[in-house]
Amino acid sequence: QLQASGGGLVQAGGSLRLSCAASGRIFSTNDMGWYRQTPGKQRELVAGITSGGRTNYADSVKGRFTISRDAAKNTVYLQMNSLKPEDTAVYYCNVQIQGSWFSNPRDYWGQGTLVTVSS
């Protein structure tokens, strides 16, 4: 349902762009977001964007990361600049999808993409 891509290895100060495309039976997509998780820690919200385009960011990434969405493509992006070693994590996308006009929105998760930032 969700296919995430764009992770990889980058040096500190570099940039990466993550993408997450939703497919299947989609009537509408509501809130979209990116989360990250490191071993032994809880998954944390990195950035979120509403259907109206309102965004919110974790304090640790403000000014460096930008979340955006393409409604026509049912895709959410995360542009990550000035990456730091502490940004190293598995990044997961999350999308609320309404499958039909009469169904309730459901949360879907992508498979996770690894971002590694070397110092």
C-alpha positions as CSV (number, residue, x, y, z in Angstrom):
1,Q,0.0,0.0,0.0
2,L,2.9,2.4,0.8
3,Q,6.2,2.2,-0.9
4,A,9.0,4.3,0.6
5,S,12.3,5.0,-1.1
6,G,15.3,7.3,-1.0
7,G,17.3,6.2,2.0
8,G,21.0,5.6,1.9
9,L,24.4,6.5,3.2
10,V,25.4,10.2,3.2
11,Q,28.1,12.2,4.9
12,A,27.3,14.8,7.5
13,G,26.2,18.0,5.9
14,G,24.7,16.2,3.0
15,S,21.2,15.8,1.7
16,L,18.7,13.1,1.0
17,R,15.1,13.1,-0.3
18,L,12.7,10.4,0.9
19,S,9.5,9.5,-1.0
20,C,6.5,7.5,-0.1
21,A,3.9,6.6,-2.6
22,A,0.5,5.2,-1.7
23,S,-1.3,2.8,-4.1
24,G,-4.3,0.7,-4.2
25,R,-7.9,1.6,-3.4
26,I,-7.7,5.3,-2.5
27,F,-10.6,7.7,-2.2
28,S,-8.6,10.3,-0.4
29,T,-5.4,10.8,1.7
30,N,-5.6,12.8,4.9
31,D,-2.6,13.4,7.2
32,M,0.8,12.2,6.1
33,G,3.9,12.0,8.1
34,W,7.4,10.7,8.5
35,Y,8.7,9.0,11.6
36,R,12.0,7.5,12.6
37,Q,13.3,4.9,14.9
38,T,16.7,3.8,16.2
39,P,17.5,0.6,18.1
40,G,16.1,0.6,21.7
41,K,14.1,3.8,21.2
42,Q,10.5,4.5,20.5
43,R,9.4,5.6,17.0
44,E,9.2,9.4,16.9
45,L,7.5,11.9,14.7
46,V,9.9,13.8,12.4
47,A,7.4,15.8,10.3
48,G,3.8,15.8,9.5
49,I,1.5,17.5,6.9
50,T,-2.2,17.7,6.8
51,S,-4.4,17.5,3.7
52,G,-4.6,21.3,3.8
53,G,-0.9,21.6,3.7
54,R,-0.2,22.5,7.4
55,T,3.1,21.2,8.5
56,N,4.7,20.4,11.9
57,Y,8.3,19.3,12.7
58,A,10.3,17.9,15.5
59,D,12.4,20.5,17.1
60,S,15.5,18.6,16.2
61,V,14.9,18.9,12.4
62,K,13.3,22.3,12.2
63,G,15.1,24.4,9.5
64,R,16.8,21.4,8.0
65,F,13.9,19.1,6.9
66,T,11.0,19.9,4.7
67,I,7.9,17.8,4.3
68,S,5.7,18.1,1.2
69,R,3.0,16.2,-0.6
70,D,1.7,15.7,-4.1
71,A,-2.0,15.0,-3.9
72,A,-2.3,13.9,-7.5
73,K,0.4,11.2,-7.0
74,N,-0.7,10.3,-3.4
75,T,2.9,10.8,-2.4
76,V,4.7,12.4,0.5
77,Y,8.3,13.6,0.5
78,L,10.9,14.5,3.1
79,Q,13.7,16.7,2.0
80,M,16.5,16.3,4.5
81,N,19.4,18.9,4.4
82,S,22.4,19.5,6.6
83,L,22.2,15.9,7.8
84,K,23.8,15.0,11.1
85,P,25.0,11.6,12.4
86,E,22.2,11.8,15.0
87,D,19.7,11.7,12.1
88,T,20.7,8.1,11.4
89,A,17.6,5.9,11.8
90,V,15.1,3.9,9.9
91,Y,12.5,6.3,8.5
92,Y,8.9,5.2,8.2
93,C,6.1,7.0,6.3
94,N,2.6,7.1,7.7
95,V,-0.5,8.0,5.7
96,Q,-4.2,8.1,6.6
97,I,-6.1,6.6,3.7
98,Q,-9.8,6.6,3.1
99,G,-10.5,3.7,0.8
100,S,-14.0,4.8,-0.3
101,W,-16.4,7.6,0.4
102,F,-18.3,5.6,3.0
103,S,-15.3,4.1,4.9
104,N,-13.3,5.6,7.7
105,P,-9.7,6.6,7.2
106,R,-7.1,4.1,8.3
107,D,-3.4,4.5,9.2
108,Y,-0.9,2.8,6.9
109,W,2.8,2.4,7.4
110,G,5.6,2.1,4.8
111,Q,8.2,-0.6,5.1
112,G,10.9,1.7,6.4
113,T,14.0,3.1,4.7
114,L,17.4,3.3,6.4
115,V,19.2,6.6,6.5
116,T,22.8,6.5,7.6
117,V,24.8,9.7,8.2
118,S,28.5,9.3,8.6
119,S,30.6,11.8,10.5
